[in-house]
Amino acid sequence: MYRMVIEPRTRILGTGHYVPAHIVENAELERELSTTGEWIEKHTGIRRRRIAAEGEVTSDMATAASRLAIEAAGLTVADLDMIIVATVSGDSPMPATAVHLQQKLGADLIPSFDLNASFAGFLYAMTVADQFIAAGTYKTILVVGADLMSRRIDPLDRTTRPFFGDGAGAVVLGPAQGDGRGILSSKIHADGTLAHLIGIPGGGSAEPMTAERFANKRHALKMDGHELLQITVKHLTSYSMQALKAAGLTSAELDWVVPHQANANIVEKISARLGFSRSKFVENIAEYGNTSAASIPIALDEAVRDGRIKPHQTVLLCALGAGLTWGASIVRM
């Protein structure tokens, strides 16, 4: 039987990540929220999260992760042709956090911009970068997922605060080298009819911030966690299978799955539906919580650096976030 052979156009040259030093254990939240550490861990899989220090901003975390990724790629900052930062919690609404990252890295006057696709932002950004490299427009692109979610939530909201932590992850992408390694497929999607399920309502043109809106916490993240869990399982399973089909593979040919780290129960359900062993899922939600766009690149880098993910192994990346936006990619490392 004829089998489609995918020739990747873009490959991951290097990975890196950064998480803040300050650790907040579940037990510390009990004093401020109407919950217990045991409840949080049972329902989410989270034991602790990292929180940025006072004065530390999103571009600082992105810079630390990027330097490690550039070093891992065996390149220098001068080799970069473009910077894309996926974030929903940039240093400021304007300009893009990517230009601050460009300055802190000491990069040349290369195009640098932010991309907002929530928790799926890293996959969106990697897909965009793939198009530039495949077209031959740019050769080497730094893609970063960085979020400082601890400053985008209501610290007294038990439906959001226990879930989120801060961090950044980065990859350097470049042209594939003909050895089968690289991005084999990417599937990204959005459904604006479900935008009400998770978002930050205040601070934009629809709800400019006023004292009243600030007092009503309209500047903080709101989400319907129960409905999101069901939709996440459905879409990530479906579109992961589509990404596998587009790559000409089956789940039996996967070596690893690196999902967005949102909830351990989601991972369990996706594992069952894909028929792929839970032991082959890269998980770090217990240590970091949900780090938004940084989630996948942090987990990917950890697994590369500790030797779990090896060269030429095939990895599925998948995430769903506000928008709703979601996506899945198959990468041969």
KEKE-3310 file (N, C-alpha, C; in steps of 0.2 Angstrom, whole numbers, plus 5000, padded with zeros to 4 digits):
npx = (5004:5003:5011:5011:5025:5031:5040:5048:5049:5054:5064:5067:5080:5085:5081:5074:5071:5064:5060:5053:5061:5054:5043:5027:5017:5003:4998:5000:4990:4979:4977:4971:4962:4946:4948:4957:4974:4974:4962:4965:4976:4970:4960:4966:4979:4990:5003:5011:5017:5027:5031:5033:5046:5045:5046:5051:5048:5038:5046:5059:5059:5057:5069:5079:5075:5076:5090:5095:5090:5095:5109:5108:5105:5117:5120:5122:5115:5116:5113:5099:5084:5071:5059:5047:5034:5024:5011:4999:5001:5010:5023:5018:5002:5006:5022:5025:5030:5040:5049:5055:5062:5070:5078:5084:5091:5100:5099:5099:5091:5079:5063:5051:5038:5022:5011:4994:4986:4982:4983:4986:4995:5009:5010:5003:5012:5023:5018:5016:5030:5035:5029:5036:5049:5048:5044:5056:5058:5064:5077:5081:5072:5067:5056:5045:5036:5029:5023:5016:5006:5002:5000:4988:4977:4964:4969:4961:4952:4946:4944:4953:4966:4973:4977:4987:5004:5020:5031:5043:5046:5056:5060:5072:5070:5074:5079:5074:5085:5084:5085:5074:5070:5060:5046:5032:5018:5005:4990:4979:4966:4951:4937:4926:4913:4914:4920:4917:4920:4932:4943:4949:4940:4940:4949:4951:4945:4931:4928:4934:4946:4939:4937:4926:4925:4937:4936:4927:4934:4936:4947:4954:4957:4944:4935:4926:4928:4924:4916:4926:4935:4928:4927:4940:4946:4938:4942:4956:4959:4952:4959:4972:4972:4970:4981:4990:4986:4988:5002:5004:5005:5002:4995:5002:5014:5020:5031:5031:5020:5017:5007:4998:4999:4987:4977:4978:4969:4963:4974:4974:4961:4963:4974:4967:4958:4966:4972:4985:4999:4999:5011:5019:5017:5022:5023:5022:5014:5012:5022:5023:5010:4998:5006:5002:5005:5018:5018:5019:5032:5041:5039:5043:5057:5062:5060:5069:5081:5083:5084:5074:5066:5073:5084:5077:5065:5047:5035:5020:5012:5000:4987:4974:4966:4960:4948:4939:4955:4964:4976:4987:5002:5014:5030:5046:5060)
npy = (4994:5011:5024:5040:5051:5063:5077:5087:5105:5114:5114:5110:5118:5121:5121:5130:5135:5145:5147:5156:5159:5159:5149:5144:5134:5123:5123:5136:5143:5140:5148:5160:5157:5149:5134:5118:5112:5098:5097:5105:5098:5085:5088:5095:5091:5099:5104:5114:5131:5142:5159:5175:5187:5202:5216:5208:5205:5200:5200:5198:5185:5179:5182:5175:5162:5162:5164:5152:5143:5148:5145:5131:5128:5130:5143:5161:5176:5185:5177:5176:5179:5184:5187:5180:5182:5173:5178:5183:5191:5203:5214:5227:5234:5240:5244:5229:5214:5207:5217:5222:5210:5208:5219:5216:5205:5209:5209:5211:5223:5216:5209:5209:5203:5201:5188:5183:5170:5164:5150:5142:5149:5147:5136:5142:5152:5145:5138:5149:5154:5143:5145:5156:5151:5140:5147:5153:5166:5170:5163:5159:5158:5164:5158:5161:5156:5165:5169:5179:5175:5177:5190:5193:5188:5187:5188:5183:5174:5158:5150:5153:5157:5146:5138:5144:5148:5156:5159:5155:5148:5143:5141:5138:5140:5133:5129:5113:5099:5088:5075:5070:5075:5087:5099:5090:5091:5103:5109:5122:5130:5140:5145:5157:5158:5153:5161:5167:5158:5159:5172:5189:5201:5216:5231:5233:5239:5237:5237:5249:5252:5258:5265:5259:5247:5241:5239:5229:5219:5217:5217:5205:5188:5177:5162:5147:5133:5120:5118:5120:5110:5099:5102:5104:5091:5085:5092:5092:5079:5075:5084:5081:5069:5072:5079:5069:5061:5070:5070:5058:5047:5036:5034:5024:5026:5037:5044:5052:5063:5080:5089:5104:5111:5110:5103:5089:5079:5081:5077:5063:5059:5062:5053:5041:5042:5043:5031:5030:5027:5034:5035:5040:5053:5070:5078:5091:5099:5097:5104:5117:5122:5130:5138:5145:5151:5147:5135:5122:5124:5124:5112:5104:5107:5103:5089:5087:5091:5082:5070:5062:5065:5061:5063:5062:5056:5055:5068:5073:5089:5098:5110:5120:5135:5152:5160:5152:5145:5133:5119:5107:5099:5089:5084:5079:5076)
npz = (5000:4996:5004:5011:5011:5021:5019:5029:5031:5040:5055:5072:5080:5092:5110:5124:5141:5155:5172:5186:5202:5213:5223:5225:5236:5236:5249:5254:5248:5254:5265:5260:5250:5248:5249:5248:5249:5245:5238:5227:5221:5218:5209:5199:5197:5201:5211:5215:5210:5200:5203:5197:5202:5211:5200:5190:5173:5158:5147:5152:5157:5144:5138:5145:5143:5129:5127:5131:5122:5110:5112:5113:5100:5094:5089:5087:5093:5083:5072:5071:5061:5064:5076:5086:5098:5108:5118:5131:5141:5140:5142:5142:5135:5123:5116:5107:5116:5110:5105:5116:5120:5109:5111:5123:5120:5112:5098:5080:5069:5067:5061:5073:5083:5092:5096:5099:5104:5116:5126:5116:5109:5107:5098:5087:5084:5080:5069:5061:5059:5052:5040:5035:5034:5026:5014:5011:5015:5027:5037:5050:5064:5080:5091:5104:5119:5132:5147:5161:5171:5184:5186:5179:5185:5197:5213:5223:5218:5218:5207:5197:5202:5208:5197:5189:5184:5181:5167:5154:5138:5124:5106:5093:5076:5060:5043:5037:5035:5027:5033:5037:5049:5058:5057:5054:5052:5055:5063:5065:5073:5076:5086:5088:5093:5105:5113:5125:5136:5141:5146:5147:5151:5152:5148:5135:5119:5120:5133:5141:5154:5169:5185:5191:5184:5186:5200:5200:5195:5182:5174:5176:5173:5168:5168:5163:5169:5170:5158:5148:5150:5145:5132:5128:5129:5119:5107:5107:5106:5093:5084:5086:5080:5067:5064:5065:5054:5044:5044:5040:5049:5062:5079:5085:5080:5087:5098:5109:5118:5120:5129:5131:5147:5157:5165:5174:5173:5160:5152:5156:5150:5136:5134:5135:5125:5113:5114:5118:5128:5145:5151:5141:5140:5141:5156:5167:5175:5189:5195:5190:5186:5176:5163:5152:5136:5137:5141:5133:5126:5138:5144:5133:5132:5144:5143:5132:5137:5148:5142:5139:5127:5112:5098:5082:5086:5087:5090:5097:5098:5107:5111:5119:5120:5125:5115:5106:5104:5096:5093:5085:5082:5073:5076:5071:5080)
capx = (5000:5006:5012:5013:5031:5031:5047:5048:5052:5057:5065:5069:5087:5087:5076:5076:5066:5065:5054:5055:5064:5049:5038:5021:5014:4996:4996:5000:4984:4973:4975:4968:4956:4941:4950:4963:4979:4972:4957:4968:4980:4965:4956:4970:4986:4995:5005:5015:5018:5032:5028:5039:5048:5044:5051:5053:5043:5038:5052:5065:5058:5058:5076:5082:5073:5079:5097:5097:5088:5100:5115:5107:5105:5124:5120:5122:5110:5117:5110:5092:5081:5065:5057:5039:5033:5017:5009:4993:5003:5016:5026:5013:4998:5010:5023:5025:5035:5045:5054:5059:5066:5075:5083:5088:5096:5105:5098:5099:5085:5075:5056:5049:5031:5019:5005:4990:4982:4981:4987:4988:4999:5016:5008:5001:5018:5028:5016:5018:5037:5036:5028:5041:5055:5046:5044:5063:5059:5068:5080:5082:5067:5066:5049:5045:5030:5030:5017:5016:4999:5000:4997:4982:4972:4962:4972:4956:4948:4948:4943:4959:4972:4977:4979:4992:5010:5023:5037:5044:5050:5058:5064:5075:5068:5078:5077:5075:5091:5084:5086:5067:5068:5057:5038:5028:5011:5002:4983:4977:4959:4948:4929:4924:4907:4915:4925:4914:4921:4938:4946:4950:4935:4941:4955:4951:4940:4924:4927:4940:4946:4937:4937:4921:4927:4943:4934:4923:4939:4935:4954:4956:4955:4938:4934:4921:4933:4920:4914:4932:4938:4925:4929:4947:4947:4936:4945:4963:4959:4951:4963:4978:4972:4970:4988:4994:4984:4992:5009:5005:5007:4996:4997:5007:5021:5022:5036:5029:5015:5018:5001:4997:4998:4981:4974:4980:4963:4963:4979:4971:4956:4966:4978:4963:4955:4971:4975:4992:5000:5000:5018:5023:5015:5027:5019:5025:5009:5012:5027:5023:5004:4997:5010:4999:5009:5025:5018:5022:5040:5044:5039:5047:5064:5064:5061:5075:5087:5084:5086:5068:5065:5079:5084:5073:5059:5041:5032:5014:5011:4993:4985:4968:4965:4955:4946:4943:4960:4968:4980:4991:5008:5018:5037:5051:5065)
capy = (5000:5017:5028:5047:5053:5070:5080:5093:5111:5117:5109:5114:5118:5121:5123:5133:5138:5148:5148:5160:5155:5158:5143:5144:5128:5123:5124:5143:5146:5138:5154:5165:5155:5144:5128:5115:5109:5092:5098:5107:5093:5080:5091:5098:5088:5104:5104:5121:5134:5147:5166:5180:5191:5209:5219:5204:5206:5194:5200:5195:5178:5177:5183:5170:5156:5162:5163:5145:5140:5150:5142:5124:5128:5131:5149:5167:5181:5188:5172:5177:5183:5186:5185:5179:5180:5171:5180:5186:5195:5206:5220:5232:5233:5243:5240:5221:5212:5205:5222:5222:5204:5210:5224:5213:5200:5213:5207:5216:5226:5211:5210:5206:5205:5197:5184:5182:5165:5161:5144:5139:5154:5144:5132:5146:5155:5140:5137:5155:5154:5138:5147:5160:5147:5136:5151:5155:5173:5170:5157:5157:5162:5163:5157:5161:5157:5168:5172:5181:5175:5179:5197:5193:5184:5190:5183:5180:5170:5151:5147:5154:5157:5139:5135:5147:5150:5160:5155:5156:5143:5145:5136:5141:5136:5134:5125:5106:5097:5082:5069:5068:5079:5094:5099:5086:5094:5108:5110:5127:5132:5144:5146:5163:5157:5150:5166:5168:5153:5161:5178:5195:5206:5223:5234:5234:5244:5235:5239:5253:5252:5263:5263:5254:5240:5238:5236:5223:5214:5215:5216:5199:5182:5174:5156:5142:5128:5113:5117:5120:5103:5094:5105:5103:5084:5083:5095:5090:5072:5076:5088:5078:5063:5075:5081:5063:5059:5074:5068:5051:5043:5034:5036:5019:5028:5042:5042:5057:5068:5086:5093:5110:5108:5114:5099:5082:5075:5082:5072:5056:5058:5062:5047:5035:5042:5042:5025:5031:5027:5040:5036:5044:5060:5074:5082:5095:5103:5097:5108:5123:5124:5132:5143:5148:5150:5145:5128:5117:5124:5123:5104:5101:5108:5099:5083:5086:5091:5076:5064:5058:5066:5060:5065:5057:5054:5059:5071:5077:5095:5100:5115:5124:5141:5157:5162:5147:5143:5126:5117:5101:5099:5083:5086:5074:5080)
capz = (5000:4995:5010:5010:5015:5023:5019:5033:5028:5045:5060:5078:5080:5099:5114:5131:5145:5161:5177:5191:5207:5219:5223:5229:5237:5237:5256:5255:5245:5259:5270:5256:5246:5251:5246:5251:5244:5243:5233:5221:5218:5216:5203:5193:5197:5202:5218:5216:5204:5200:5203:5195:5207:5210:5195:5184:5168:5154:5142:5156:5156:5137:5137:5148:5139:5122:5127:5131:5115:5105:5114:5111:5093:5092:5085:5091:5092:5076:5067:5070:5056:5066:5083:5087:5105:5110:5125:5133:5147:5139:5147:5141:5129:5117:5110:5108:5121:5106:5103:5122:5119:5104:5114:5129:5118:5108:5091:5075:5068:5063:5063:5080:5085:5097:5093:5104:5103:5122:5128:5109:5106:5104:5092:5082:5082:5077:5062:5057:5058:5047:5033:5033:5033:5020:5008:5010:5016:5033:5038:5057:5068:5087:5093:5112:5123:5138:5151:5168:5172:5191:5186:5175:5188:5204:5218:5228:5214:5218:5201:5193:5205:5209:5191:5185:5186:5177:5164:5147:5134:5117:5101:5087:5070:5054:5037:5038:5032:5022:5036:5040:5056:5057:5058:5049:5051:5060:5062:5070:5072:5081:5086:5091:5096:5112:5116:5132:5141:5145:5143:5151:5147:5153:5146:5128:5117:5122:5140:5143:5161:5173:5192:5193:5181:5190:5207:5198:5193:5174:5171:5178:5169:5170:5164:5164:5169:5168:5150:5145:5151:5140:5125:5127:5128:5112:5101:5106:5103:5086:5080:5086:5075:5061:5063:5063:5048:5039:5044:5037:5054:5067:5086:5087:5078:5091:5104:5115:5117:5124:5129:5135:5154:5160:5170:5173:5171:5153:5150:5157:5145:5130:5133:5134:5118:5108:5114:5119:5135:5149:5152:5135:5140:5145:5161:5173:5178:5196:5197:5187:5185:5169:5161:5146:5130:5139:5144:5129:5126:5144:5144:5128:5133:5150:5141:5128:5141:5153:5138:5137:5120:5108:5091:5077:5089:5084:5096:5096:5103:5107:5116:5117:5124:5124:5108:5108:5099:5097:5088:5086:5078:5074:5075:5072:5084)
cpx = (5004:5006:5015:5019:5031:5038:5046:5052:5056:5058:5067:5076:5089:5081:5079:5070:5068:5059:5057:5057:5059:5044:5033:5017:5007:4994:4996:4994:4978:4971:4971:4962:4952:4942:4955:4968:4977:4967:4960:4972:4975:4962:4960:4977:4992:4997:5008:5015:5024:5029:5034:5040:5046:5049:5052:5047:5043:5044:5058:5065:5060:5065:5080:5081:5076:5086:5099:5095:5093:5107:5114:5107:5112:5125:5122:5116:5110:5114:5103:5089:5074:5063:5050:5038:5025:5015:5003:4995:5009:5018:5021:5008:5002:5016:5023:5031:5041:5051:5058:5064:5071:5081:5087:5093:5101:5105:5098:5092:5080:5068:5055:5042:5028:5013:5001:4985:4981:4986:4990:4993:5006:5015:5007:5008:5023:5025:5017:5025:5038:5035:5033:5048:5054:5047:5051:5064:5064:5071:5080:5077:5067:5059:5048:5037:5031:5024:5018:5009:4997:4998:4991:4976:4970:4965:4967:4951:4950:4947:4949:4965:4976:4980:4985:4998:5014:5029:5038:5048:5051:5061:5067:5073:5073:5076:5079:5081:5091:5085:5079:5065:5065:5049:5035:5021:5009:4995:4981:4970:4957:4940:4927:4918:4908:4920:4923:4917:4928:4941:4946:4946:4937:4948:4956:4946:4933:4923:4933:4940:4943:4938:4932:4923:4933:4941:4930:4927:4938:4942:4957:4953:4948:4937:4929:4925:4930:4919:4921:4935:4935:4927:4936:4949:4944:4940:4953:4964:4958:4956:4971:4978:4972:4977:4992:4992:4988:4999:5010:5007:5001:4999:5002:5014:5023:5027:5034:5024:5017:5012:5002:4996:4993:4978:4976:4975:4962:4968:4976:4966:4959:4970:4973:4960:4959:4973:4982:4994:5002:5008:5022:5020:5020:5023:5023:5021:5010:5017:5026:5015:5003:5001:5008:5003:5015:5024:5021:5030:5044:5045:5043:5055:5066:5065:5067:5081:5088:5085:5080:5066:5072:5079:5081:5067:5053:5037:5026:5014:5004:4991:4978:4968:4960:4954:4940:4948:4963:4972:4984:4997:5012:5025:5042:5058:5072)
cpy = (5006:5021:5035:5048:5060:5072:5087:5099:5115:5113:5114:5113:5118:5123:5126:5135:5141:5148:5152:5156:5154:5153:5144:5137:5128:5125:5132:5146:5145:5144:5159:5163:5149:5137:5124:5113:5102:5092:5100:5102:5087:5082:5093:5094:5093:5104:5111:5124:5140:5154:5171:5185:5198:5213:5215:5204:5200:5194:5197:5188:5175:5177:5177:5163:5156:5161:5156:5141:5142:5146:5134:5123:5128:5138:5155:5171:5184:5183:5173:5181:5186:5183:5185:5178:5179:5173:5183:5191:5199:5211:5225:5231:5235:5246:5233:5220:5209:5210:5223:5216:5205:5214:5220:5208:5203:5211:5212:5219:5222:5212:5206:5208:5199:5193:5182:5176:5161:5155:5141:5143:5151:5140:5136:5150:5151:5139:5143:5155:5149:5140:5152:5156:5143:5141:5154:5163:5174:5163:5154:5161:5159:5163:5156:5161:5159:5171:5173:5181:5177:5186:5198:5190:5188:5185:5180:5175:5162:5147:5148:5154:5151:5136:5138:5149:5154:5157:5157:5150:5145:5140:5141:5137:5138:5129:5118:5104:5090:5075:5067:5071:5085:5093:5096:5088:5099:5109:5115:5129:5137:5144:5151:5163:5155:5155:5168:5164:5155:5167:5183:5200:5213:5225:5235:5239:5243:5237:5242:5253:5258:5261:5258:5247:5237:5235:5230:5217:5212:5215:5209:5193:5179:5167:5151:5135:5121:5112:5117:5114:5099:5096:5103:5096:5082:5086:5093:5083:5072:5078:5085:5072:5066:5077:5075:5061:5063:5073:5061:5046:5041:5035:5030:5021:5034:5040:5046:5061:5074:5090:5100:5108:5112:5110:5092:5077:5075:5077:5065:5054:5057:5055:5041:5036:5041:5035:5025:5031:5033:5041:5039:5051:5064:5078:5085:5100:5103:5102:5116:5126:5126:5138:5146:5146:5147:5137:5122:5118:5123:5115:5101:5102:5104:5092:5082:5086:5085:5070:5060:5058:5066:5062:5060:5054:5058:5061:5074:5083:5097:5105:5118:5130:5146:5158:5159:5146:5137:5124:5111:5101:5092:5085:5080:5078:5078)
cpz = (5000:5002:5009:5014:5015:5023:5023:5030:5033:5051:5066:5079:5088:5103:5121:5135:5152:5165:5183:5197:5213:5218:5228:5230:5237:5244:5257:5252:5250:5263:5266:5252:5250:5248:5250:5246:5241:5237:5226:5217:5215:5209:5198:5192:5199:5210:5220:5210:5205:5199:5202:5201:5206:5205:5189:5179:5163:5149:5146:5156:5149:5136:5139:5145:5132:5122:5127:5125:5110:5106:5112:5104:5090:5088:5090:5089:5085:5070:5066:5065:5058:5073:5084:5094:5106:5117:5125:5139:5146:5144:5147:5135:5122:5119:5112:5112:5117:5105:5110:5122:5114:5107:5119:5126:5114:5100:5086:5074:5064:5065:5069:5082:5089:5093:5099:5102:5110:5123:5121:5106:5103:5098:5086:5079:5078:5070:5058:5055:5052:5040:5030:5030:5026:5013:5007:5012:5022:5034:5045:5061:5075:5089:5101:5114:5130:5141:5158:5170:5179:5191:5182:5178:5195:5209:5223:5224:5214:5212:5196:5196:5206:5203:5188:5188:5180:5173:5157:5144:5127:5113:5096:5081:5064:5049:5039:5033:5028:5026:5040:5046:5054:5059:5052:5047:5056:5058:5067:5068:5078:5080:5091:5095:5104:5116:5124:5137:5144:5142:5149:5148:5147:5150:5139:5126:5119:5129:5143:5151:5164:5181:5194:5190:5184:5197:5206:5195:5186:5171:5173:5174:5172:5165:5167:5164:5167:5161:5146:5145:5146:5133:5123:5125:5121:5107:5101:5104:5096:5082:5080:5081:5068:5059:5061:5056:5042:5038:5041:5042:5058:5074:5088:5085:5082:5096:5110:5113:5122:5124:5132:5143:5158:5165:5169:5171:5164:5150:5150:5151:5138:5129:5132:5127:5112:5108:5115:5126:5139:5150:5147:5135:5144:5150:5166:5176:5186:5199:5195:5186:5177:5167:5154:5140:5131:5141:5140:5128:5132:5145:5139:5129:5139:5147:5136:5132:5146:5149:5137:5130:5116:5101:5087:5080:5087:5090:5093:5101:5102:5112:5113:5122:5122:5117:5105:5102:5101:5092:5090:5080:5079:5072:5076:5074:5081)
residu = (MET:TYR:ARG:MET:VAL:ILE:GLU:PRO:ARG:THR:ARG:ILE:LEU:GLY:THR:GLY:HIS:TYR:VAL:PRO:ALA:HIS:ILE:VAL:GLU:ASN:ALA:GLU:LEU:GLU:ARG:GLU:LEU:SER:THR:THR:GLY:GLU:TRP:ILE:GLU:LYS:HIS:THR:GLY:ILE:ARG:ARG:ARG:ARG:ILE:ALA:ALA:GLU:GLY:GLU:VAL:THR:SER:ASP:MET:ALA:THR:ALA:ALA:SER:ARG:LEU:ALA:ILE:GLU:ALA:ALA:GLY:LEU:THR:VAL:ALA:ASP:LEU:ASP:MET:ILE:ILE:VAL:ALA:THR:VAL:SER:GLY:ASP:SER:PRO:MET:PRO:ALA:THR:ALA:VAL:HIS:LEU:GLN:GLN:LYS:LEU:GLY:ALA:ASP:LEU:ILE:PRO:SER:PHE:ASP:LEU:ASN:ALA:SER:PHE:ALA:GLY:PHE:LEU:TYR:ALA:MET:THR:VAL:ALA:ASP:GLN:PHE:ILE:ALA:ALA:GLY:THR:TYR:LYS:THR:ILE:LEU:VAL:VAL:GLY:ALA:ASP:LEU:MET:SER:ARG:ARG:ILE:ASP:PRO:LEU:ASP:ARG:THR:THR:ARG:PRO:PHE:PHE:GLY:ASP:GLY:ALA:GLY:ALA:VAL:VAL:LEU:GLY:PRO:ALA:GLN:GLY:ASP:GLY:ARG:GLY:ILE:LEU:SER:SER:LYS:ILE:HIS:ALA:ASP:GLY:THR:LEU:ALA:HIS:LEU:ILE:GLY:ILE:PRO:GLY:GLY:GLY:SER:ALA:GLU:PRO:MET:THR:ALA:GLU:ARG:PHE:ALA:ASN:LYS:ARG:HIS:ALA:LEU:LYS:MET:ASP:GLY:HIS:GLU:LEU:LEU:GLN:ILE:THR:VAL:LYS:HIS:LEU:THR:SER:TYR:SER:MET:GLN:ALA:LEU:LYS:ALA:ALA:GLY:LEU:THR:SER:ALA:GLU:LEU:ASP:TRP:VAL:VAL:PRO:HIS:GLN:ALA:ASN:ALA:ASN:ILE:VAL:GLU:LYS:ILE:SER:ALA:ARG:LEU:GLY:PHE:SER:ARG:SER:LYS:PHE:VAL:GLU:ASN:ILE:ALA:GLU:TYR:GLY:ASN:THR:SER:ALA:ALA:SER:ILE:PRO:ILE:ALA:LEU:ASP:GLU:ALA:VAL:ARG:ASP:GLY:ARG:ILE:LYS:PRO:HIS:GLN:THR:VAL:LEU:LEU:CYS:ALA:LEU:GLY:ALA:GLY:LEU:THR:TRP:GLY:ALA:SER:ILE:VAL:ARG:MET)
# end
